[in-house]
Amino acid sequence: MLTNTNFHSRLGFALHSSKKVNQLSEPNVDVEFLVRLIQLKKERGFNLLYDNYSAAIYGIIIKMVTKKDIADVLLHEIFIKIWQQINDFDATKVKLFTWMLIVTRSHTIEYLNNDRQVLNCQNGLFAISKKDDFCTTLTKKVQ
């Protein structure tokens, strides 16, 4: 079983790997076997997933955010999300790689939108987020 410590250390090691970033093709891996390993929370499943898909996922992230430090954090968060939500994957509807790209794109867009909300709040322009009481309070004080 992949523990939190092993997961994070594996992720830390892999973040600094020298794999090509622009690889965007379905890896040659037994997807059904891989998904089953991940569902069982086996470390081998995570290792296979990361080794086969991280470069392509990172390539998508870096094109969207352009900053390496942010891309590294997002890659970490996305693989955690994939690990936790693997039961949402349905092989009858979509390929694993496509599903992972959807998760990646959604998570990265969410980050970019939240980042803009924080900037808007800090600049005093307006509050977009209903859940951010500080931002709403700040806006009321400015008016």
C-alpha positions in Angstrom: 0.0 0.0 0.0 1.2 3.5 -0.8 1.4 5.5 2.3 1.3 9.3 2.4 5.0 9.5 3.0 5.9 7.2 0.2 3.4 9.0 -2.1 4.9 12.4 -1.4 8.5 11.2 -1.6 7.8 9.4 -4.9 6.2 12.5 -6.2 9.1 14.7 -5.0 11.5 12.5 -6.8 9.5 12.4 -10.0 9.0 16.1 -10.1 12.7 16.5 -10.8 12.9 13.8 -13.4 14.4 14.6 -16.7 11.7 13.2 -18.9 10.7 15.1 -22.0 7.9 17.5 -21.4 6.3 17.6 -24.8 5.3 13.9 -25.0 1.6 13.8 -25.6 0.6 10.3 -26.5 -1.1 7.3 -24.8 1.7 5.3 -23.2 2.1 1.7 -24.0 0.7 0.3 -20.7 -2.0 -2.2 -19.7 -4.5 0.4 -18.6 -7.0 -2.0 -17.1 -4.3 -3.5 -14.9 -3.0 0.0 -14.0 -6.4 1.3 -13.0 -7.0 -1.8 -10.9 -3.7 -1.3 -9.1 -4.6 2.3 -8.4 -8.0 1.3 -7.2 -6.4 -1.1 -4.8 -4.1 1.8 -3.7 -0.9 -0.2 -4.6 2.3 1.8 -4.8 3.2 -0.1 -8.0 0.1 1.4 -9.6 1.1 4.9 -8.6 4.7 4.4 -9.9 3.4 3.1 -13.2 0.9 5.9 -13.5 3.5 8.5 -12.8 6.3 7.0 -14.9 4.0 6.7 -17.9 1.9 9.9 -17.7 3.7 12.6 -15.7 5.7 14.1 -18.6 2.6 14.5 -20.7 0.6 15.9 -17.9 3.4 18.3 -16.9 3.6 19.5 -20.5 -0.1 20.5 -20.5 0.2 22.2 -17.1 3.4 24.2 -18.1 1.7 25.4 -21.3 -1.2 26.8 -19.2 0.6 28.4 -16.3 4.2 28.9 -17.7 5.8 29.1 -14.3 7.8 26.0 -13.3 7.2 26.2 -9.5 3.5 26.5 -10.0 3.5 23.7 -12.5 5.3 21.5 -10.1 2.7 22.1 -7.4 -0.2 21.6 -9.8 1.3 18.3 -11.0 1.5 17.1 -7.4 -2.1 18.2 -6.8 -3.3 16.6 -10.0 -1.7 13.2 -9.3 -3.2 13.3 -5.8 -6.6 14.1 -7.4 -6.3 11.3 -10.0 -5.2 8.8 -7.2 -8.2 9.8 -5.0 -10.8 9.9 -7.8 -9.8 6.9 -9.9 -13.1 5.3 -9.2 -14.7 8.1 -11.2 -12.9 6.9 -14.3 -15.1 4.9 -16.7 -13.2 3.0 -19.4 -16.4 2.5 -21.3 -16.7 6.2 -21.9 -13.2 7.6 -22.2 -9.6 6.5 -22.3 -7.5 6.8 -19.2 -5.2 9.3 -20.8 -8.1 11.5 -22.0 -9.7 11.4 -18.5 -6.4 12.4 -17.0 -6.1 15.3 -19.4 -9.6 16.4 -18.5 -8.7 16.3 -14.8 -5.5 18.2 -15.5 -7.2 20.9 -17.6 -10.0 21.4 -15.1 -7.7 21.6 -12.1 -5.4 24.0 -13.8 -8.2 26.2 -15.0 -9.6 26.2 -11.4 -6.2 27.3 -10.1 -6.0 30.1 -12.7 -9.5 31.3 -11.9 -8.8 31.3 -8.2 -5.6 33.1 -8.7 -7.4 35.8 -10.7 -10.0 36.1 -7.9 -7.3 36.6 -5.3 -5.6 39.3 -7.5 -8.9 41.1 -8.0 -9.5 41.0 -4.3 -6.1 42.3 -3.4 -6.3 45.0 -5.9 -9.6 46.1 -4.5 -11.3 45.8 -7.9 -14.1 43.6 -7.0 -15.0 40.3 -5.2 -15.8 37.4 -7.5 -15.9 34.6 -4.9 -19.0 34.3 -2.7 -17.1 32.0 -0.4 -14.3 34.5 0.4 -15.6 36.6 3.3 -12.4 38.5 3.5 -12.7 39.7 0.0 -16.3 40.7 0.4 -15.5 42.5 3.6 -12.6 44.3 1.9 -14.8 45.4 -1.0 -17.4 46.8 1.4 -14.8 48.8 3.3 -13.4 50.2 0.1 -16.9 51.4 -1.1 
